[in-house]
Amino acid sequence: MVRHEAAEALGAIGDTTAMSTLELFIDDDQPVISESCEVAIDFLNWVQSRNFEYSER
C-alpha cells in the first residue's frame, strides 16, 4: 500500500525528476504497483505537454 501511495504522490507532484523512479517499478510483480506507476507516468507526461497559465487574482 505504501508503494502504491508513493507512486500516486510522485505523479501528483508533477515534477519529472520522479520519472526515473517510477519507470523502475513499471514492471513490478504487484499489479497495483505497476499500474500506479503507469498512471503516474501518464500524468507526468500530460503535465509536461500542457501550457499551464496561472492567473493572479
PyMOL Python script that loads the backbone (N, CA, C, O; Angstrom):
from pymol import cmd

cmd.read_pdbstr("""\
ATOM      1  N   MET A   1       0.813  -1.180   0.000  1.00  0.00           N
ATOM      2  CA  MET A   1       0.000   0.000   0.000  1.00  0.00           C
ATOM      3  C   MET A   1       0.867   1.260   0.000  1.00  0.00           C
ATOM      4  O   MET A   1       0.530   2.249  -0.650  1.00  0.00           O
ATOM      5  N   VAL A   2       1.973   1.222   0.723  1.00  0.00           N
ATOM      6  CA  VAL A   2       2.841   2.391   0.809  1.00  0.00           C
ATOM      7  C   VAL A   2       3.438   2.717  -0.558  1.00  0.00           C
ATOM      8  O   VAL A   2       3.483   3.883  -0.951  1.00  0.00           O
ATOM      9  N   ARG A   3       3.893   1.703  -1.279  1.00  0.00           N
ATOM     10  CA  ARG A   3       4.482   1.958  -2.604  1.00  0.00           C
ATOM     11  C   ARG A   3       3.440   2.472  -3.584  1.00  0.00           C
ATOM     12  O   ARG A   3       3.744   3.314  -4.430  1.00  0.00           O
ATOM     13  N   HIS A   4       2.229   1.979  -3.477  1.00  0.00           N
ATOM     14  CA  HIS A   4       1.137   2.469  -4.322  1.00  0.00           C
ATOM     15  C   HIS A   4       0.891   3.947  -4.056  1.00  0.00           C
ATOM     16  O   HIS A   4       0.807   4.744  -4.991  1.00  0.00           O
ATOM     17  N   GLU A   5       0.775   4.312  -2.790  1.00  0.00           N
ATOM     18  CA  GLU A   5       0.532   5.708  -2.419  1.00  0.00           C
ATOM     19  C   GLU A   5       1.708   6.596  -2.821  1.00  0.00           C
ATOM     20  O   GLU A   5       1.513   7.736  -3.241  1.00  0.00           O
ATOM     21  N   ALA A   6       2.921   6.074  -2.693  1.00  0.00           N
ATOM     22  CA  ALA A   6       4.106   6.839  -3.086  1.00  0.00           C
ATOM     23  C   ALA A   6       4.104   7.116  -4.581  1.00  0.00           C
ATOM     24  O   ALA A   6       4.429   8.225  -5.006  1.00  0.00           O
ATOM     25  N   ALA A   7       3.742   6.123  -5.382  1.00  0.00           N
ATOM     26  CA  ALA A   7       3.673   6.316  -6.834  1.00  0.00           C
ATOM     27  C   ALA A   7       2.630   7.375  -7.180  1.00  0.00           C
ATOM     28  O   ALA A   7       2.873   8.237  -8.025  1.00  0.00           O
ATOM     29  N   GLU A   8       1.474   7.308  -6.531  1.00  0.00           N
ATOM     30  CA  GLU A   8       0.443   8.312  -6.781  1.00  0.00           C
ATOM     31  C   GLU A   8       0.938   9.705  -6.404  1.00  0.00           C
ATOM     32  O   GLU A   8       0.714  10.669  -7.137  1.00  0.00           O
ATOM     33  N   ALA A   9       1.604   9.806  -5.271  1.00  0.00           N
ATOM     34  CA  ALA A   9       2.105  11.102  -4.814  1.00  0.00           C
ATOM     35  C   ALA A   9       3.160  11.657  -5.763  1.00  0.00           C
ATOM     36  O   ALA A   9       3.152  12.848  -6.075  1.00  0.00           O
ATOM     37  N   LEU A  10       4.069  10.800  -6.221  1.00  0.00           N
ATOM     38  CA  LEU A  10       5.098  11.265  -7.157  1.00  0.00           C
ATOM     39  C   LEU A  10       4.481  11.794  -8.451  1.00  0.00           C
ATOM     40  O   LEU A  10       4.949  12.788  -9.006  1.00  0.00           O
ATOM     41  N   GLY A  11       3.450  11.137  -8.918  1.00  0.00           N
ATOM     42  CA  GLY A  11       2.773  11.627 -10.112  1.00  0.00           C
ATOM     43  C   GLY A  11       2.041  12.924  -9.854  1.00  0.00           C
ATOM     44  O   GLY A  11       2.085  13.836 -10.679  1.00  0.00           O
ATOM     45  N   ALA A  12       1.373  13.018  -8.727  1.00  0.00           N
ATOM     46  CA  ALA A  12       0.585  14.203  -8.399  1.00  0.00           C
ATOM     47  C   ALA A  12       1.444  15.440  -8.206  1.00  0.00           C
ATOM     48  O   ALA A  12       0.989  16.554  -8.467  1.00  0.00           O
ATOM     49  N   ILE A  13       2.665  15.264  -7.757  1.00  0.00           N
ATOM     50  CA  ILE A  13       3.565  16.405  -7.573  1.00  0.00           C
ATOM     51  C   ILE A  13       3.822  17.080  -8.918  1.00  0.00           C
ATOM     52  O   ILE A  13       3.952  18.302  -8.991  1.00  0.00           O
ATOM     53  N   GLY A  14       3.893  16.284  -9.971  1.00  0.00           N
ATOM     54  CA  GLY A  14       4.036  16.846 -11.314  1.00  0.00           C
ATOM     55  C   GLY A  14       5.451  17.196 -11.726  1.00  0.00           C
ATOM     56  O   GLY A  14       5.638  17.891 -12.725  1.00  0.00           O
ATOM     57  N   ASP A  15       6.440  16.745 -11.001  1.00  0.00           N
ATOM     58  CA  ASP A  15       7.842  17.030 -11.313  1.00  0.00           C
ATOM     59  C   ASP A  15       8.461  15.823 -11.999  1.00  0.00           C
ATOM     60  O   ASP A  15       8.420  14.713 -11.469  1.00  0.00           O
ATOM     61  N   THR A  16       9.030  16.036 -13.167  1.00  0.00           N
ATOM     62  CA  THR A  16       9.559  14.915 -13.954  1.00  0.00           C
ATOM     63  C   THR A  16      10.807  14.281 -13.349  1.00  0.00           C
ATOM     64  O   THR A  16      11.263  13.255 -13.854  1.00  0.00           O
ATOM     65  N   THR A  17      11.367  14.842 -12.307  1.00  0.00           N
ATOM     66  CA  THR A  17      12.523  14.182 -11.677  1.00  0.00           C
ATOM     67  C   THR A  17      12.116  12.835 -11.086  1.00  0.00           C
ATOM     68  O   THR A  17      12.973  11.990 -10.827  1.00  0.00           O
ATOM     69  N   ALA A  18      10.829  12.630 -10.871  1.00  0.00           N
ATOM     70  CA  ALA A  18      10.334  11.350 -10.351  1.00  0.00           C
ATOM     71  C   ALA A  18      10.195  10.286 -11.437  1.00  0.00           C
ATOM     72  O   ALA A  18       9.991   9.111 -11.134  1.00  0.00           O
ATOM     73  N   MET A  19      10.304  10.694 -12.696  1.00  0.00           N
ATOM     74  CA  MET A  19      10.058   9.778 -13.811  1.00  0.00           C
ATOM     75  C   MET A  19      10.953   8.538 -13.747  1.00  0.00           C
ATOM     76  O   MET A  19      10.465   7.422 -13.926  1.00  0.00           O
ATOM     77  N   SER A  20      12.234   8.710 -13.498  1.00  0.00           N
ATOM     78  CA  SER A  20      13.141   7.554 -13.499  1.00  0.00           C
ATOM     79  C   SER A  20      12.788   6.565 -12.387  1.00  0.00           C
ATOM     80  O   SER A  20      12.887   5.353 -12.581  1.00  0.00           O
ATOM     81  N   THR A  21      12.384   7.068 -11.246  1.00  0.00           N
ATOM     82  CA  THR A  21      11.980   6.192 -10.145  1.00  0.00           C
ATOM     83  C   THR A  21      10.715   5.426 -10.505  1.00  0.00           C
ATOM     84  O   THR A  21      10.626   4.223 -10.262  1.00  0.00           O
ATOM     85  N   LEU A  22       9.749   6.109 -11.075  1.00  0.00           N
ATOM     86  CA  LEU A  22       8.504   5.452 -11.474  1.00  0.00           C
ATOM     87  C   LEU A  22       8.767   4.386 -12.539  1.00  0.00           C
ATOM     88  O   LEU A  22       8.160   3.316 -12.521  1.00  0.00           O
ATOM     89  N   GLU A  23       9.674   4.690 -13.462  1.00  0.00           N
ATOM     90  CA  GLU A  23       9.997   3.728 -14.527  1.00  0.00           C
ATOM     91  C   GLU A  23      10.650   2.467 -13.971  1.00  0.00           C
ATOM     92  O   GLU A  23      10.524   1.397 -14.566  1.00  0.00           O
ATOM     93  N   LEU A  24      11.340   2.575 -12.848  1.00  0.00           N
ATOM     94  CA  LEU A  24      11.962   1.396 -12.237  1.00  0.00           C
ATOM     95  C   LEU A  24      10.930   0.358 -11.800  1.00  0.00           C
ATOM     96  O   LEU A  24      11.215  -0.840 -11.774  1.00  0.00           O
ATOM     97  N   PHE A  25       9.740   0.822 -11.462  1.00  0.00           N
ATOM     98  CA  PHE A  25       8.721  -0.054 -10.907  1.00  0.00           C
ATOM     99  C   PHE A  25       7.541  -0.303 -11.844  1.00  0.00           C
ATOM    100  O   PHE A  25       6.524  -0.855 -11.425  1.00  0.00           O
ATOM    101  N   ILE A  26       7.669   0.095 -13.101  1.00  0.00           N
ATOM    102  CA  ILE A  26       6.583  -0.086 -14.063  1.00  0.00           C
ATOM    103  C   ILE A  26       6.311  -1.565 -14.341  1.00  0.00           C
ATOM    104  O   ILE A  26       5.202  -1.925 -14.738  1.00  0.00           O
ATOM    105  N   ASP A  27       7.301  -2.413 -14.138  1.00  0.00           N
ATOM    106  CA  ASP A  27       7.135  -3.857 -14.361  1.00  0.00           C
ATOM    107  C   ASP A  27       7.127  -4.645 -13.046  1.00  0.00           C
ATOM    108  O   ASP A  27       7.490  -5.821 -13.020  1.00  0.00           O
ATOM    109  N   ASP A  28       6.717  -3.999 -11.970  1.00  0.00           N
ATOM    110  CA  ASP A  28       6.668  -4.654 -10.667  1.00  0.00           C
ATOM    111  C   ASP A  28       5.733  -5.862 -10.713  1.00  0.00           C
ATOM    112  O   ASP A  28       4.749  -5.868 -11.451  1.00  0.00           O
ATOM    113  N   ASP A  29       6.051  -6.879  -9.920  1.00  0.00           N
ATOM    114  CA  ASP A  29       5.226  -8.092  -9.869  1.00  0.00           C
ATOM    115  C   ASP A  29       3.828  -7.828  -9.318  1.00  0.00           C
ATOM    116  O   ASP A  29       2.885  -8.556  -9.628  1.00  0.00           O
ATOM    117  N   GLN A  30       3.700  -6.792  -8.506  1.00  0.00           N
ATOM    118  CA  GLN A  30       2.407  -6.452  -7.934  1.00  0.00           C
ATOM    119  C   GLN A  30       1.663  -5.512  -8.893  1.00  0.00           C
ATOM    120  O   GLN A  30       2.115  -4.393  -9.136  1.00  0.00           O
ATOM    121  N   PRO A  31       0.533  -5.959  -9.434  1.00  0.00           N
ATOM    122  CA  PRO A  31      -0.191  -5.121 -10.396  1.00  0.00           C
ATOM    123  C   PRO A  31      -0.557  -3.743  -9.854  1.00  0.00           C
ATOM    124  O   PRO A  31      -0.543  -2.768 -10.607  1.00  0.00           O
ATOM    125  N   VAL A  32      -0.880  -3.641  -8.579  1.00  0.00           N
ATOM    126  CA  VAL A  32      -1.260  -2.335  -8.035  1.00  0.00           C
ATOM    127  C   VAL A  32      -0.081  -1.358  -8.097  1.00  0.00           C
ATOM    128  O   VAL A  32      -0.285  -0.153  -8.244  1.00  0.00           O
ATOM    129  N   ILE A  33       1.131  -1.862  -7.987  1.00  0.00           N
ATOM    130  CA  ILE A  33       2.315  -1.014  -8.060  1.00  0.00           C
ATOM    131  C   ILE A  33       2.599  -0.621  -9.502  1.00  0.00           C
ATOM    132  O   ILE A  33       2.782   0.559  -9.802  1.00  0.00           O
ATOM    133  N   SER A  34       2.637  -1.597 -10.390  1.00  0.00           N
ATOM    134  CA  SER A  34       2.944  -1.294 -11.791  1.00  0.00           C
ATOM    135  C   SER A  34       1.880  -0.383 -12.408  1.00  0.00           C
ATOM    136  O   SER A  34       2.205   0.522 -13.177  1.00  0.00           O
ATOM    137  N   GLU A  35       0.626  -0.619 -12.076  1.00  0.00           N
ATOM    138  CA  GLU A  35      -0.447   0.220 -12.626  1.00  0.00           C
ATOM    139  C   GLU A  35      -0.405   1.629 -12.048  1.00  0.00           C
ATOM    140  O   GLU A  35      -0.684   2.597 -12.756  1.00  0.00           O
ATOM    141  N   SER A  36      -0.061   1.751 -10.781  1.00  0.00           N
ATOM    142  CA  SER A  36       0.057   3.078 -10.164  1.00  0.00           C
ATOM    143  C   SER A  36       1.193   3.869 -10.813  1.00  0.00           C
ATOM    144  O   SER A  36       1.066   5.069 -11.059  1.00  0.00           O
ATOM    145  N   CYS A  37       2.289   3.191 -11.084  1.00  0.00           N
ATOM    146  CA  CYS A  37       3.417   3.852 -11.746  1.00  0.00           C
ATOM    147  C   CYS A  37       3.041   4.262 -13.161  1.00  0.00           C
ATOM    148  O   CYS A  37       3.409   5.345 -13.615  1.00  0.00           O
ATOM    149  N   GLU A  38       2.321   3.416 -13.846  1.00  0.00           N
ATOM    150  CA  GLU A  38       1.886   3.737 -15.209  1.00  0.00           C
ATOM    151  C   GLU A  38       0.992   4.976 -15.221  1.00  0.00           C
ATOM    152  O   GLU A  38       1.164   5.862 -16.058  1.00  0.00           O
ATOM    153  N   VAL A  39       0.051   5.036 -14.305  1.00  0.00           N
ATOM    154  CA  VAL A  39      -0.836   6.200 -14.208  1.00  0.00           C
ATOM    155  C   VAL A  39      -0.039   7.460 -13.868  1.00  0.00           C
ATOM    156  O   VAL A  39      -0.270   8.521 -14.448  1.00  0.00           O
ATOM    157  N   ALA A  40       0.888   7.340 -12.939  1.00  0.00           N
ATOM    158  CA  ALA A  40       1.704   8.485 -12.545  1.00  0.00           C
ATOM    159  C   ALA A  40       2.556   8.982 -13.706  1.00  0.00           C
ATOM    160  O   ALA A  40       2.682  10.191 -13.905  1.00  0.00           O
ATOM    161  N   ILE A  41       3.139   8.071 -14.469  1.00  0.00           N
ATOM    162  CA  ILE A  41       3.936   8.450 -15.640  1.00  0.00           C
ATOM    163  C   ILE A  41       3.063   9.130 -16.682  1.00  0.00           C
ATOM    164  O   ILE A  41       3.457  10.146 -17.255  1.00  0.00           O
ATOM    165  N   ASP A  42       1.888   8.583 -16.929  1.00  0.00           N
ATOM    166  CA  ASP A  42       0.966   9.212 -17.880  1.00  0.00           C
ATOM    167  C   ASP A  42       0.612  10.625 -17.438  1.00  0.00           C
ATOM    168  O   ASP A  42       0.561  11.543 -18.257  1.00  0.00           O
ATOM    169  N   PHE A  43       0.367  10.799 -16.135  1.00  0.00           N
ATOM    170  CA  PHE A  43       0.029  12.118 -15.632  1.00  0.00           C
ATOM    171  C   PHE A  43       1.199  13.082 -15.798  1.00  0.00           C
ATOM    172  O   PHE A  43       1.006  14.223 -16.216  1.00  0.00           O
ATOM    173  N   LEU A  44       2.416  12.630 -15.472  1.00  0.00           N
ATOM    174  CA  LEU A  44       3.587  13.486 -15.635  1.00  0.00           C
ATOM    175  C   LEU A  44       3.773  13.897 -17.090  1.00  0.00           C
ATOM    176  O   LEU A  44       4.107  15.046 -17.376  1.00  0.00           O
ATOM    177  N   ASN A  45       3.560  12.968 -18.002  1.00  0.00           N
ATOM    178  CA  ASN A  45       3.661  13.295 -19.425  1.00  0.00           C
ATOM    179  C   ASN A  45       2.599  14.311 -19.827  1.00  0.00           C
ATOM    180  O   ASN A  45       2.870  15.212 -20.622  1.00  0.00           O
ATOM    181  N   TRP A  46       1.396  14.172 -19.285  1.00  0.00           N
ATOM    182  CA  TRP A  46       0.324  15.109 -19.587  1.00  0.00           C
ATOM    183  C   TRP A  46       0.652  16.504 -19.049  1.00  0.00           C
ATOM    184  O   TRP A  46       0.457  17.506 -19.737  1.00  0.00           O
ATOM    185  N   VAL A  47       1.150  16.553 -17.817  1.00  0.00           N
ATOM    186  CA  VAL A  47       1.504  17.841 -17.218  1.00  0.00           C
ATOM    187  C   VAL A  47       2.572  18.534 -18.064  1.00  0.00           C
ATOM    188  O   VAL A  47       2.502  19.742 -18.293  1.00  0.00           O
ATOM    189  N   GLN A  48       3.549  17.773 -18.521  1.00  0.00           N
ATOM    190  CA  GLN A  48       4.626  18.360 -19.313  1.00  0.00           C
ATOM    191  C   GLN A  48       4.161  18.811 -20.697  1.00  0.00           C
ATOM    192  O   GLN A  48       4.786  19.682 -21.303  1.00  0.00           O
ATOM    193  N   SER A  49       3.090  18.240 -21.195  1.00  0.00           N
ATOM    194  CA  SER A  49       2.613  18.586 -22.534  1.00  0.00           C
ATOM    195  C   SER A  49       1.689  19.796 -22.526  1.00  0.00           C
ATOM    196  O   SER A  49       1.363  20.336 -23.583  1.00  0.00           O
ATOM    197  N   ARG A  50       1.272  20.218 -21.358  1.00  0.00           N
ATOM    198  CA  ARG A  50       0.332  21.327 -21.234  1.00  0.00           C
ATOM    199  C   ARG A  50       1.062  22.633 -20.944  1.00  0.00           C
ATOM    200  O   ARG A  50       2.122  22.650 -20.319  1.00  0.00           O
ATOM    201  N   ASN A  51       0.474  23.708 -21.406  1.00  0.00           N
ATOM    202  CA  ASN A  51       0.965  25.027 -21.036  1.00  0.00           C
ATOM    203  C   ASN A  51       0.054  25.586 -19.962  1.00  0.00           C
ATOM    204  O   ASN A  51      -1.014  26.127 -20.251  1.00  0.00           O
ATOM    205  N   PHE A  52       0.485  25.450 -18.733  1.00  0.00           N
ATOM    206  CA  PHE A  52      -0.331  25.935 -17.638  1.00  0.00           C
ATOM    207  C   PHE A  52      -0.120  27.432 -17.471  1.00  0.00           C
ATOM    208  O   PHE A  52       1.009  27.921 -17.426  1.00  0.00           O
ATOM    209  N   GLU A  53      -1.215  28.129 -17.384  1.00  0.00           N
ATOM    210  CA  GLU A  53      -1.158  29.555 -17.123  1.00  0.00           C
ATOM    211  C   GLU A  53      -1.937  29.823 -15.844  1.00  0.00           C
ATOM    212  O   GLU A  53      -3.137  29.560 -15.754  1.00  0.00           O
ATOM    213  N   TYR A  54      -1.244  30.337 -14.889  1.00  0.00           N
ATOM    214  CA  TYR A  54      -1.892  30.665 -13.626  1.00  0.00           C
ATOM    215  C   TYR A  54      -2.171  32.154 -13.604  1.00  0.00           C
ATOM    216  O   TYR A  54      -1.264  32.973 -13.753  1.00  0.00           O
ATOM    217  N   SER A  55      -3.417  32.489 -13.420  1.00  0.00           N
ATOM    218  CA  SER A  55      -3.759  33.899 -13.361  1.00  0.00           C
ATOM    219  C   SER A  55      -3.625  34.384 -11.928  1.00  0.00           C
ATOM    220  O   SER A  55      -3.937  33.676 -10.971  1.00  0.00           O
ATOM    221  N   GLU A  56      -3.162  35.585 -11.818  1.00  0.00           N
ATOM    222  CA  GLU A  56      -3.043  36.190 -10.488  1.00  0.00           C
ATOM    223  C   GLU A  56      -4.328  36.912 -10.176  1.00  0.00           C
ATOM    224  O   GLU A  56      -4.880  37.616 -11.022  1.00  0.00           O
ATOM    225  N   ARG A  57      -4.792  36.740  -8.984  1.00  0.00           N
ATOM    226  CA  ARG A  57      -6.036  37.396  -8.589  1.00  0.00           C
ATOM    227  C   ARG A  57      -5.775  38.570  -7.727  1.00  0.00           C
ATOM    228  O   ARG A  57      -6.713  39.244  -7.300  1.00  0.00           O
TER     229      ARG A  57
END
""", "prot")
cmd.dss("prot")
cmd.show_as("cartoon", "prot")
cmd.util.cbc("prot")
cmd.orient("prot")
